[in-house]
């Protein structure tokens, strides 16, 4: 797509085969869920990315109201719900602080990472 058809140059066959190839790729290789939601980790799941973090989130479960905002907004899927508790997978958390910012009860505090 994005290609122009020029009937004077006789490129119709090339244009159509290009469309068929793009359609095949879209149907066979690029299978995505509705809304393009990725439900399984890809290559980032193989690479632990939390090692360069400066701050780490600490969840105070006494303040937690179990709203799930931290889990929803975490861009790295580092917030895990185990039973009625939320935990942080520090192997993948980059310390961005979005979870802390989105927590309506203030149950997540960012503390300086000690190495």
DAMOVEN-V81595 format. One record per pair of residues at least 12 apart in sequence whose ideal C-beta (glycine too) atoms are under 8 Angstrom apart, sorted by the first residue. I is the first residue (numbers start at 1). J is the second residue. Records with the same first field share a line. If there is no record, write none. Layout:
I->J / J
This chain:
1->19 / 22
3->15 / 18
41->77
44->76 / 92
48->91 / 92
49->76 / 91 / 92 / 94
50->78 / 89 / 90 / 91 / 92 / 93 / 94 / 95
52->94
53->90 / 93 / 94 / 95 / 113
54->95 / 112 / 113
55->95 / 97 / 110 / 111 / 112 / 113
56->88 / 90 / 93 / 95 / 110 / 111 / 113
57->70 / 88 / 93 / 95 / 97 / 99 / 100 / 108 / 109 / 110
58->88 / 108 / 109 / 110 / 111
59->85 / 86 / 87 / 88 / 107 / 108
60->107 / 108 / 109
61->85 / 86 / 107
62->107
63->105 / 106 / 107
64->85 / 86 / 105 / 107
65->104 / 105 / 107
66->84
67->104 / 105
68->81
69->99 / 102 / 103 / 104
70->86 / 99 / 100 / 102 / 103 / 108
71->86
72->102
73->98 / 99 / 102
74->93 / 98 / 99
75->96 / 98
76->92 / 93 / 94 / 96
77->92
78->90 / 92 / 93 / 94
79->99
95->110 / 113
97->110
